[in-house]
Amino acid sequence: MCLALPARVVELSADDNAVVDLGGVRKQVSLALVEGITVGDYVIVHVGFALTKLDPEEAEQTLRTFAEAGLATVAPALP
């Protein structure tokens, strides 16, 4: 079973890549499967690929819910 949390795009790189932030952890991921991603967008990441873009309010609520339930130490990354 996989658990995916929203990750915020903090930097766009060459060749359809980006750096995402998830609770202070930064990772380079591929944007090859999604279009129109900009810095500040939230995406769902699985095995190094961004799968979909999320509504920012929904992403932040999801992060809050996980943090409140003690399932993650992730808080929403507010701009």
C-alpha positions in Angstrom: 0.0 0.0 0.0 1.2 3.5 -0.8 0.6 6.7 1.1 1.0 9.9 -0.8 1.2 13.3 0.7 1.0 16.6 -1.1 4.4 18.1 -1.8 4.9 21.8 -2.7 7.0 22.6 -5.8 9.8 25.0 -4.7 12.0 25.0 -7.8 11.6 24.1 -11.5 14.6 22.4 -13.1 15.6 21.5 -16.7 14.1 18.4 -18.5 10.7 18.4 -16.9 12.1 18.1 -13.3 11.3 20.0 -10.2 12.4 20.2 -6.5 9.5 19.6 -4.1 9.3 20.2 -0.3 7.5 17.9 2.1 7.9 19.0 5.7 11.4 20.3 5.1 12.6 17.4 3.1 13.4 18.4 -0.5 13.6 15.9 -3.4 13.9 16.2 -7.1 11.0 14.7 -9.0 9.9 14.3 -12.6 7.1 16.5 -14.0 6.8 14.4 -17.2 3.3 13.2 -16.3 1.7 16.5 -15.5 1.4 19.9 -17.3 1.3 23.5 -16.2 3.1 23.1 -12.9 4.6 26.3 -11.4 6.5 27.1 -8.2 4.1 27.0 -5.3 1.8 24.3 -6.7 1.1 21.2 -4.8 1.5 17.8 -6.4 1.1 14.2 -5.4 4.4 12.3 -5.8 4.9 8.6 -6.2 8.3 6.9 -6.9 9.9 10.1 -8.1 7.1 11.3 -10.4 4.5 14.0 -9.9 1.2 12.3 -10.7 -1.3 15.1 -10.4 -1.7 18.8 -9.4 -3.7 19.5 -6.3 -5.9 22.5 -5.2 -3.8 24.4 -2.7 -6.6 24.5 -0.1 -7.2 20.8 -0.4 -3.5 20.1 -0.1 -3.1 22.2 3.0 -6.1 20.6 4.6 -4.8 17.1 3.9 -1.4 18.0 5.5 -3.2 19.4 8.5 -5.4 16.3 8.9 -2.4 14.0 8.7 -0.5 16.1 11.3 -3.4 16.3 13.7 -3.9 12.5 13.5 -0.2 12.0 14.3 0.4 10.2 11.0 2.9 12.7 9.8 4.9 15.5 11.2 4.1 17.6 8.2 2.5 21.0 8.5 1.2 23.0 5.5 3.9 25.1 3.9 2.2 28.5 3.8 3.7 31.0 1.4 
